[in-house]
């Protein structure tokens, strides 16, 4: 049916223009629908990646209370100022466990032994000293008598030194002094263990 006052050619052109507008609108609607579904997918992906993960290894790390066991001197008289061991975990940086004074340090090491009270995953240990410049490694074991395995290799100890232990399991922790400057002694004023 032809509109009033239009020729057959004009009617065809109007119909063709209407069809083009209809198809263009349809294409636009489909395109917008795809963008919206794509946006939802991006939003879901973002939500998934920003959601905090639950700890894989159990409860969060915290400070673990240490008690003094004594000192280790397996290549000497089996004593190394044992009575001072408690001063390394008394919360007072002005007091310390101290090695004996050596004119030359000929031993493979002497150590301070501490007890975490139970088997724990040791994450890191912080040492404080008033005598920086000695070398120590961290050892650990399941029983008071050992055997003690190396948890962290030897490093030069500064006034405050934090040593990562990477969640290694042990109950007993040993600060194993392996090198002293000649004619000196080393002291450990505080040992703080963090683990779970």
C-alpha positions as CSV (number, residue, x, y, z in Angstrom):
1,X,0.0,0.0,0.0
2,X,1.4,3.4,-1.0
3,X,1.3,6.5,1.2
4,X,-0.8,9.5,-0.1
5,X,1.2,11.8,-2.4
6,X,4.2,9.5,-2.9
7,X,5.3,7.8,-6.1
8,X,6.1,4.1,-6.3
9,X,9.9,4.9,-6.3
10,X,9.6,7.1,-3.2
11,X,7.7,4.3,-1.4
12,X,10.4,1.8,-2.2
13,X,13.1,4.2,-1.0
14,X,11.3,4.8,2.3
15,X,10.8,1.0,2.8
16,X,14.6,0.4,2.1
17,X,15.6,3.2,4.5
18,X,13.3,1.7,7.2
19,X,14.9,-1.7,6.7
20,X,18.4,-0.2,6.9
21,X,17.5,1.6,10.2
22,X,15.9,-1.6,11.6
23,X,19.0,-3.7,10.8
24,X,21.4,-1.1,12.1
25,X,19.4,-0.9,15.4
26,X,19.4,-4.7,15.6
27,X,23.2,-4.8,15.1
28,X,23.7,-2.1,17.7
29,X,21.6,-4.0,20.3
30,X,23.5,-7.2,19.7
31,X,26.8,-5.4,20.0
32,X,25.8,-3.7,23.3
33,X,24.6,-7.1,24.6
34,X,28.0,-8.6,24.0
35,X,29.8,-5.7,25.7
36,X,27.7,-6.1,28.7
37,X,28.3,-9.8,29.0
38,X,32.0,-9.1,28.5
39,X,32.0,-6.5,31.3
40,X,30.3,-9.0,33.6
41,X,33.0,-11.6,32.8
42,X,35.8,-9.0,33.5
43,X,34.1,-8.0,36.8
44,X,33.8,-11.7,37.9
45,X,37.5,-12.3,37.0
46,X,38.5,-9.2,39.0
47,X,36.4,-10.3,42.0
48,X,38.0,-13.7,41.9
49,X,41.6,-12.3,41.8
50,X,41.1,-9.7,44.5
51,X,39.3,-12.0,47.0
52,X,41.8,-12.6,49.9
53,X,42.9,-16.2,50.0
54,X,42.6,-18.2,53.3
55,X,46.0,-19.0,54.8
56,X,47.2,-22.3,53.3
57,X,49.4,-23.2,56.3
58,X,47.0,-22.7,59.1
59,X,46.8,-19.8,61.6
60,X,48.8,-16.6,61.1
61,X,52.4,-16.3,62.4
62,X,52.8,-14.9,65.9
63,X,55.5,-14.5,68.5
64,X,56.4,-17.7,70.3
65,X,57.5,-17.6,73.9
66,X,60.9,-19.1,74.4
67,X,62.4,-20.4,77.6
68,X,66.1,-20.9,78.2
69,X,67.5,-24.4,78.3
70,X,71.2,-23.5,78.6
71,X,74.4,-23.3,76.6
72,X,76.2,-25.8,74.4
73,X,79.9,-26.4,74.3
74,X,80.5,-29.9,72.9
75,X,84.2,-29.3,72.1
76,X,85.0,-27.9,75.5
77,X,83.7,-28.5,79.1
78,X,80.0,-28.7,78.0
79,X,79.4,-25.3,79.7
80,X,79.3,-21.8,78.2
81,X,77.9,-19.4,80.8
82,X,74.7,-21.6,81.1
83,X,73.4,-19.5,84.1
84,X,73.2,-16.5,81.8
85,X,71.0,-18.2,79.1
86,X,67.7,-16.9,80.7
87,X,68.9,-13.3,80.0
88,X,68.5,-13.8,76.2
89,X,64.7,-14.3,76.6
90,X,63.9,-12.0,79.5
91,X,62.5,-9.1,77.4
92,X,65.4,-6.8,78.6
93,X,67.9,-5.8,75.9
94,X,70.2,-4.5,78.6
95,X,70.9,-8.1,79.8
96,X,72.5,-10.9,77.8
97,X,73.8,-14.4,77.5
98,X,77.5,-14.2,76.7
99,X,80.1,-16.7,75.3
100,X,83.3,-17.1,77.2
101,X,86.2,-14.8,76.0
102,X,88.5,-16.4,73.5
103,X,92.0,-15.2,72.6
104,X,91.5,-17.3,69.4
105,X,88.3,-19.2,68.6
106,X,89.4,-22.7,67.8
107,X,86.0,-24.5,68.1
108,X,83.4,-25.3,65.3
109,X,80.9,-23.4,67.5
110,X,79.2,-22.8,70.9
111,X,75.6,-22.2,71.3
112,X,72.6,-20.9,73.2
113,X,69.7,-23.4,73.4
114,X,66.1,-22.3,73.8
115,X,62.8,-24.1,74.0
116,X,59.6,-23.1,72.2
117,X,57.5,-25.4,74.4
118,X,56.2,-27.5,71.5
119,X,57.0,-28.4,67.9
120,X,56.4,-25.3,65.9
121,X,56.8,-24.0,62.3
122,X,59.6,-21.5,62.8
123,X,59.1,-18.6,60.4
124,X,61.9,-16.1,61.5
125,X,64.1,-15.3,64.4
126,X,65.3,-11.8,65.5
127,X,68.6,-11.5,67.4
128,X,69.8,-8.5,69.3
129,X,73.3,-8.0,70.5
130,X,75.6,-5.3,72.0
131,X,78.6,-7.0,70.4
132,X,77.9,-7.0,66.6
133,X,80.5,-8.6,64.3
134,X,80.3,-12.3,65.3
135,X,79.0,-15.0,63.0
136,X,76.2,-17.3,63.9
137,X,73.8,-19.8,62.3
138,X,70.4,-21.0,63.6
139,X,69.9,-24.7,64.3
140,X,66.9,-26.6,65.5
141,X,65.7,-30.0,66.7
142,X,62.8,-32.0,68.1
143,X,64.5,-32.9,71.5
144,X,66.6,-31.1,74.1
145,X,69.6,-33.3,73.3
146,X,69.4,-32.9,69.6
147,X,70.3,-33.8,67.0
148,X,70.2,-30.2,65.8
149,X,70.1,-29.5,62.1
150,X,70.9,-26.2,60.4
151,X,67.8,-24.0,59.8
152,X,69.7,-21.0,58.5
153,X,73.3,-20.7,57.4
154,X,75.9,-18.6,59.2
155,X,75.7,-14.8,58.9
156,X,77.3,-11.8,60.3
157,X,75.3,-10.6,63.3
158,X,74.5,-6.9,63.6
159,X,72.9,-5.1,66.5
160,X,69.6,-6.3,65.3
161,X,69.4,-9.2,62.8
162,X,66.3,-10.9,61.4
163,X,66.9,-14.4,60.0
164,X,64.2,-16.1,57.9
165,X,63.6,-19.8,58.8
166,X,60.9,-20.6,56.1
167,X,58.4,-22.5,58.4
168,X,60.9,-25.3,59.3
169,X,59.6,-27.4,62.1
170,X,61.5,-27.7,65.4
171,X,60.9,-27.3,69.2
172,X,64.4,-26.4,70.3
173,X,66.2,-23.5,68.7
174,X,70.0,-23.0,69.0
175,X,71.9,-19.8,68.2
176,X,75.2,-21.4,67.1
177,X,78.1,-19.0,67.3
178,X,80.7,-20.1,64.7
179,X,83.1,-17.2,64.5
180,X,84.4,-14.6,67.0
181,X,86.8,-11.7,66.4
182,X,90.0,-12.6,68.2
183,X,90.2,-11.7,71.9
184,X,86.5,-11.2,72.2
185,X,83.2,-12.7,73.3
186,X,79.7,-12.5,71.8
187,X,76.6,-11.7,73.6
188,X,72.9,-12.3,72.7
189,X,70.7,-9.9,74.5
190,X,67.3,-10.9,73.0
191,X,66.0,-13.7,70.9
192,X,62.5,-13.3,69.4
193,X,60.9,-16.2,67.5
194,X,58.0,-15.8,65.1
195,X,56.1,-18.9,63.9
196,X,52.9,-20.9,64.0
